[in-house]
Amino acid sequence: MENTDKKILTFLYRNSADAHTPVTYSCEFLADYLEIKIEELEGESEKLIKLGYISKAEIVNKRVQITISQFGRETIQKALM
């Protein structure tokens, strides 16, 4: 697992709500925290959707809204072990 992937999964696990409850973060904050460029957030979001960790990620007005998938927290926890 790449360092960025581990950081993303750890962040989502610690800061996400229940499944299907969207959580919103500033793109700038999230990119800084993950040590990636803001432009890379969309690609990372698509990757997390394909892996089943999140069900939706939207970037609107410099904010990213992330929705954890139904089994996302469990899947993330297993991936971090």
KAURDA-V403340 format. One record per backbone hydrogen bond with DSSP energy under -0.5 kcal/mol. NH is the residue of the N-H (numbers start at 0). CO is the residue of the C=O. E is the energy in kcal/mol with one decimal. If there is no record, write none. Layout:
((NH CO E) (NH CO E))
This chain:
((5 1 -2.3) (6 2 -2.4) (7 3 -2.6) (8 4 -2.7) (9 5 -2.5) (10 6 -2.6) (11 7 -2.8) (12 8 -2.5) (13 9 -2.3) (14 10 -2.3) (15 11 -1.2) (19 67 -2.2) (20 17 -1.9) (21 19 -0.7) (22 65 -2.5) (24 63 -2.6) (26 61 -2.2) (29 25 -2.5) (30 26 -2.7) (31 27 -2.4) (32 28 -2.8) (33 29 -2.4) (34 30 -0.9) (34 31 -0.5) (35 30 -2.2) (39 36 -1.6) (40 37 -1.6) (43 39 -2.3) (44 40 -2.5) (45 41 -2.3) (46 42 -2.0) (47 43 -2.1) (48 44 -2.0) (49 45 -2.2) (50 46 -1.8) (51 47 -0.5) (51 48 -1.1) (52 47 -1.8) (53 47 -1.1) (54 66 -2.7) (55 66 -1.4) (57 64 -2.2) (59 57 -0.6) (59 62 -2.8) (62 59 -1.2) (63 24 -3.2) (64 57 -3.1) (64 62 -0.5) (65 22 -3.1) (65 63 -0.6) (66 55 -2.8) (67 65 -0.5) (68 52 -1.6) (71 68 -1.5) (74 70 -2.6) (75 71 -3.0) (76 72 -2.5) (77 73 -2.2) (78 74 -2.1) (79 75 -1.9) (80 76 -0.8) (80 77 -0.6))
